[in-house]
Amino acid sequence: MSGKKIADLSALAGGQAARFEYQREGISRKGFVAHFNGRLVAYENRCRHLPLALDDGENGFFTGDGRHFVCQNHGALFEPSTGLCIRGPCEGLNLFPLKIEARDGAVWLVEEEALG
């Protein structure tokens, strides 16, 4: 299966995340992949409240206790396994999920429309 390499698995130990860029609809976008509860998840790095990145530019995606993703701009909380906003101005909306695959010691973005 083809795709775009977005992170090394070794960089995603429990509770870690990595940023990456990709193309969708001819537009450069930011994404992130995270390791949460033994599972890899990936989303577009864009809050559903305002078109801003969730993190602070330092891969600061998780709350201090590591249980949720947090928007560093206004404090919205998201469930890592589903992307659902559970608190904040975008409550009830989901982050845009990205299809990924782990193989050959890396994480690959495999969603056809997201490849650039």
Backbone bond lengths (Angstrom), bond angles and torsions (degrees), N, CA, C in turn:
res aa  C-N    CA-C-N  psi(-1)  N-CA   C-N-CA  omega(-1)  CA-C   N-CA-C  phi
1 M - - - 1.455 - - 1.526 108.56 -
2 S 1.301 117.98 137.28 1.459 121.73 179.76 1.520 109.69 -86.71
3 G 1.301 115.31 175.57 1.453 120.25 178.85 1.505 110.59 161.16
4 K 1.305 114.54 -172.20 1.456 121.51 -179.76 1.516 108.42 -117.19
5 K 1.335 116.69 125.99 1.456 121.01 177.66 1.527 108.34 -69.42
6 I 1.349 115.75 127.49 1.459 118.95 -177.18 1.529 113.90 -117.32
7 A 1.330 117.51 -18.06 1.473 119.71 179.14 1.518 110.04 -167.68
8 D 1.326 115.70 153.93 1.453 120.90 170.23 1.522 107.98 -85.25
9 L 1.322 117.01 139.13 1.467 120.47 178.92 1.527 111.66 -58.57
10 S 1.324 117.21 -34.95 1.468 120.63 -179.05 1.533 112.33 -62.36
11 A 1.325 117.57 -24.07 1.466 121.42 179.48 1.523 112.22 -82.95
12 L 1.331 116.54 -5.96 1.467 120.26 -175.24 1.519 111.86 -115.49
13 A 1.311 116.37 47.44 1.472 119.47 175.52 1.526 107.56 -59.95
14 G 1.313 117.46 164.93 1.461 121.70 -176.60 1.517 113.38 -42.62
15 G 1.323 116.16 127.09 1.452 121.70 177.09 1.510 115.43 78.68
16 Q 1.322 118.36 14.91 1.460 121.51 179.21 1.523 110.10 -107.15
17 A 1.325 115.32 157.87 1.460 121.52 178.69 1.523 108.97 -139.54
18 A 1.331 115.97 158.73 1.465 121.45 177.77 1.518 109.19 -139.81
19 R 1.308 115.43 139.24 1.467 122.24 177.43 1.522 109.94 -87.12
20 F 1.330 116.66 154.94 1.460 121.88 172.75 1.521 108.44 -156.07
21 E 1.322 115.80 167.96 1.464 121.39 176.60 1.511 109.05 -118.85
22 Y 1.321 116.54 150.31 1.454 122.52 178.97 1.527 108.42 -153.52
23 Q 1.318 116.03 172.41 1.463 122.36 179.51 1.524 109.51 -112.34
24 R 1.322 116.39 137.83 1.462 121.80 170.36 1.514 106.99 -144.55
25 E 1.310 115.13 130.88 1.467 121.69 -179.20 1.531 110.74 55.90
26 G 1.350 115.54 35.16 1.456 120.97 177.63 1.522 114.54 74.61
27 I 1.322 116.85 8.76 1.461 121.25 -177.91 1.523 109.31 -115.50
28 S 1.332 116.22 133.44 1.458 121.04 175.95 1.527 108.82 -71.63
29 R 1.327 115.59 130.30 1.460 121.24 -178.14 1.519 109.39 -130.90
30 K 1.323 115.07 163.21 1.457 121.22 177.17 1.527 108.90 -107.78
31 G 1.315 115.03 142.58 1.451 120.65 177.39 1.512 109.97 -134.71
32 F 1.332 115.69 173.18 1.460 119.76 172.70 1.510 109.52 -147.26
33 V 1.310 114.62 149.26 1.453 122.42 176.78 1.514 106.17 -120.97
34 A 1.333 116.34 141.32 1.460 120.45 -177.84 1.518 110.47 -139.42
35 H 1.309 114.41 154.17 1.457 122.46 174.46 1.526 106.16 -103.64
36 F 1.348 116.45 119.84 1.462 120.74 -177.37 1.523 109.34 -141.17
37 N 1.318 116.83 123.28 1.473 122.46 178.94 1.526 112.36 51.09
38 G 1.330 116.54 44.40 1.454 121.10 176.78 1.511 114.92 76.41
39 R 1.307 117.63 11.39 1.464 122.32 -176.02 1.524 109.70 -131.18
40 L 1.327 116.34 146.20 1.460 121.29 174.42 1.520 109.79 -94.78
41 V 1.331 116.37 136.72 1.462 122.36 176.22 1.523 107.90 -133.94
42 A 1.328 116.53 151.67 1.460 120.55 177.86 1.520 109.70 -141.05
43 Y 1.326 115.56 140.64 1.457 122.38 -178.60 1.521 109.97 -142.46
44 E 1.325 115.34 160.36 1.450 119.69 169.65 1.532 106.61 -66.88
45 N 1.307 116.80 136.55 1.466 121.97 -178.31 1.529 108.73 -85.39
46 R 1.316 114.62 72.87 1.469 120.81 -177.26 1.522 108.74 -152.69
47 C 1.303 115.58 121.03 1.455 119.98 178.39 1.526 109.45 -65.61
48 R 1.311 116.71 148.86 1.464 120.48 179.31 1.524 112.21 -82.28
49 H 1.325 118.45 -9.89 1.458 122.39 179.55 1.528 110.97 -83.79
50 L 1.320 116.28 -51.58 1.463 123.41 178.28 1.528 107.78 -133.47
51 P 1.319 118.60 151.57 1.470 119.82 -178.28 1.530 112.40 -75.85
52 L 1.330 115.38 63.80 1.459 122.73 179.17 1.517 109.26 -124.34
53 A 1.334 116.60 152.73 1.463 120.90 176.18 1.524 109.35 -65.40
54 L 1.341 116.19 146.88 1.463 120.38 178.27 1.518 112.18 -68.53
55 D 1.329 116.43 -41.16 1.460 120.00 -172.53 1.516 111.70 -86.29
56 D 1.297 114.35 175.02 1.456 122.03 -178.81 1.522 112.11 -95.33
57 G 1.324 116.47 15.36 1.456 120.93 -177.50 1.515 113.05 87.87
58 E 1.310 116.93 -3.04 1.463 122.35 -178.74 1.524 110.97 -118.19
59 N 1.322 118.09 27.19 1.466 123.37 -176.72 1.530 111.64 61.18
60 G 1.326 117.93 30.77 1.462 122.45 179.18 1.514 111.46 -84.87
61 F 1.325 116.79 69.53 1.462 120.99 -176.59 1.527 113.50 -91.61
62 F 1.314 117.35 -30.05 1.462 120.82 -173.56 1.527 112.66 -93.57
63 T 1.335 115.48 151.02 1.457 120.87 169.93 1.526 108.05 -66.32
64 G 1.313 117.02 166.70 1.458 121.56 -179.03 1.510 113.78 -56.37
65 D 1.345 117.08 -33.10 1.466 120.17 179.93 1.523 112.71 -87.97
66 G 1.342 117.47 -2.62 1.459 121.71 176.76 1.515 115.12 74.44
67 R 1.327 118.14 12.98 1.466 121.00 -176.35 1.527 113.92 -91.43
68 H 1.326 118.34 -21.88 1.464 121.82 -176.13 1.523 110.55 -141.10
69 F 1.329 114.83 159.24 1.457 119.94 165.72 1.522 105.84 -82.80
70 V 1.327 116.45 148.28 1.462 120.54 179.80 1.521 109.34 -131.57
71 C 1.316 115.78 139.21 1.458 120.56 172.80 1.521 106.59 -82.07
72 Q 1.315 116.42 118.87 1.469 121.29 -177.44 1.522 112.14 -70.32
73 N 1.337 117.70 -12.82 1.461 121.00 -178.42 1.521 112.93 -84.32
74 H 1.335 117.48 -39.08 1.466 118.22 -177.57 1.525 114.03 -140.99
75 G 1.332 117.58 8.28 1.455 120.89 171.30 1.510 117.47 82.08
76 A 1.328 119.31 10.22 1.469 120.30 177.15 1.524 109.19 -60.66
77 L 1.328 116.47 144.12 1.464 121.87 179.05 1.523 110.16 -110.78
78 F 1.326 116.10 138.85 1.461 122.88 -178.90 1.520 110.14 -126.43
79 E 1.326 116.25 140.36 1.464 121.70 173.76 1.536 107.88 -72.30
80 P 1.334 119.11 121.06 1.468 120.21 -178.27 1.529 114.08 -60.97
81 S 1.317 118.48 -36.32 1.467 119.81 -175.36 1.525 113.13 -73.81
82 T 1.334 118.67 -22.92 1.464 121.18 -177.24 1.527 113.91 -122.05
83 G 1.330 117.11 -20.02 1.463 121.01 -175.27 1.512 113.66 80.94
84 L 1.322 118.30 4.11 1.464 122.83 -177.94 1.524 111.13 -72.04
85 C 1.327 116.53 130.80 1.454 121.42 174.58 1.529 107.84 -77.77
86 I 1.331 115.74 120.99 1.464 120.15 -177.83 1.524 113.22 -105.92
87 R 1.348 116.67 -10.88 1.459 120.29 176.66 1.518 109.75 -157.16
88 G 1.314 115.60 134.03 1.456 120.72 178.53 1.512 111.53 126.01
89 P 1.329 117.33 -176.65 1.464 121.56 -174.89 1.531 114.59 -67.08
90 C 1.322 117.95 -15.94 1.467 120.15 178.89 1.530 111.26 -108.19
91 E 1.331 117.34 22.31 1.461 122.15 -177.70 1.527 110.79 -51.03
92 G 1.335 115.12 133.07 1.463 121.48 179.68 1.517 114.08 93.78
93 L 1.321 118.25 -12.83 1.467 121.92 178.16 1.531 109.13 -96.27
94 N 1.317 115.97 155.76 1.468 121.36 -178.78 1.516 111.56 -110.25
95 L 1.325 115.42 147.68 1.457 120.85 168.13 1.522 107.86 -64.86
96 F 1.340 116.93 154.06 1.460 121.55 178.82 1.523 108.74 -77.67
97 P 1.356 118.84 112.92 1.470 121.16 -177.60 1.525 111.90 -76.79
98 L 1.316 115.05 150.67 1.457 122.12 176.97 1.516 108.98 -121.83
99 K 1.322 116.37 138.12 1.456 121.53 -179.26 1.517 109.59 -80.86
100 I 1.326 115.76 128.19 1.456 121.68 -178.55 1.519 110.18 -131.63
101 E 1.325 114.18 165.79 1.457 121.63 177.60 1.521 108.36 -145.97
102 A 1.333 116.14 137.29 1.459 120.95 175.32 1.516 108.58 -97.87
103 R 1.343 115.95 124.07 1.457 121.18 176.49 1.523 109.34 -161.84
104 D 1.317 114.75 152.20 1.468 121.32 177.26 1.529 112.60 54.67
105 G 1.338 117.39 35.71 1.463 120.92 177.44 1.514 114.93 74.57
106 A 1.338 116.73 14.61 1.465 120.47 -176.94 1.533 110.63 -140.23
107 V 1.321 115.07 169.05 1.459 121.94 173.66 1.520 106.73 -109.62
108 W 1.328 115.52 132.67 1.462 122.34 -176.59 1.517 110.18 -120.01
109 L 1.315 116.23 136.88 1.453 122.58 172.03 1.513 106.43 -82.44
110 V 1.328 118.44 121.02 1.459 120.88 -174.00 1.529 113.59 -118.38
111 E 1.291 117.88 -2.64 1.454 120.73 179.93 1.516 109.10 -67.84
112 E 1.314 116.63 117.96 1.458 120.58 -173.89 1.518 113.25 -54.98
113 E 1.323 118.88 -45.83 1.447 120.23 -176.89 1.517 112.15 -68.49
114 A 1.347 117.59 -17.33 1.459 120.75 -178.18 1.522 112.78 -92.75
115 L 1.307 118.00 -7.64 1.452 120.23 -177.31 1.516 111.23 -78.05
116 G 1.285 115.41 140.46 1.453 118.46 179.86 1.485 112.24 -141.83
